[in-house]
Amino acid sequence: MKIQLIQLEAGPDKEENLRKVLEYIRQTDAELVVFPEYLMGVNSEKLSKEYIHRLAEPLNGNFVSSIKDASREKSVSVVFSAYLKERDKVYNTSILIEKGTVRGVYKKIHLFDAFGFNESSIFSPGDSLVVYRLGDFTVGLAVCFDIRFPEIFRAMAKRGTDLFIVPAAWYKGSYKVEQWKAILTSRAHENTSFIVAVNQTGKYFVGHSLVATPFGHILVDLGEGERSLTVTLEPSEVEEARKTIPVLQLSKWDFYRRLYEED
């Protein structure tokens, strides 16, 4: 599968951010285009509830609908983030569109209540996983802070996922680049799966969007600054890794379940 990673810096203007997204989609020659978290807008280091809720739209709003239309016209799949409004709640979501059709809406489960931030004062948490067969891969969606929680990645792998897609807005800070790389390569290797993690860049975020392989090495790293890169991933590498290191096959699921249930 040919995948384009779009590392960008979203500004405060939602319409300008959307314009940039649509232009990338129109120009791509990939099968799948992946954008970062907080794509609708960033107006300060610590986002306010008032700002986010003002930008938030329903699934049939202009932001998602415009990306759906561009995806259909280009016959390309897209993973991107949106502040999704449902009744009186707003979710931080990752959305998978396949050639104009919404195939999955993942609502971020683990909200970023760390390092002095408090996403749970802005968003409601999700409570379900999204796994979908896309071309030759089974895709599982996560968002940013989720990568610190290996349980959901193992659960998606158990459901057949061999390609994790992670939009992110990973903040700058001490050792944050090192943490980003270490965690992502671990999630990939321990589940013998690919990870495509696309991060924001600029004033607040570290950049370094990357692809980690099922063997746990970094295939590409975009460094800092706005840039894009296209990679081709082969399912045969997943097959080779799972044959060589059959950790999923050897996992003791019932035993682990009992461990979690014990007081």
SULRA-V26233 format. One record per run of one state. SS is the DSSP state (A for helix, B for strand, O for the rest). FROM is the first residue (numbers start at 1). TO is the last residue. If there is no record, write none. Layout:
SS&FROM&TO + SS&FROM&TO
This chain:
O&1&1 + B&2&7 + O&8&13 + A&14&27 + O&28&31 + B&32&34 + O&35&48 + A&49&55 + O&56&56 + B&57&57 + O&58&61 + A&62&74 + O&75&76 + B&77&86 + O&87&88 + B&89&98 + O&99&100 + B&101&107 + O&108&118 + A&119&121 + O&122&130 + B&131&134 + O&135&136 + B&137&143 + A&144&148 + O&149&149 + A&150&158 + O&159&162 + B&163&168 + O&169&170 + B&171&171 + O&172&175 + A&176&190 + O&191&193 + B&194&199 + O&200&204 + B&205&205 + O&206&209 + B&210&212 + O&213&217 + B&218&221 + O&222&226 + B&227&232 + O&233&234 + A&235&244 + O&245&246 + A&247&250 + O&251&252 + A&253&261 + O&262&263
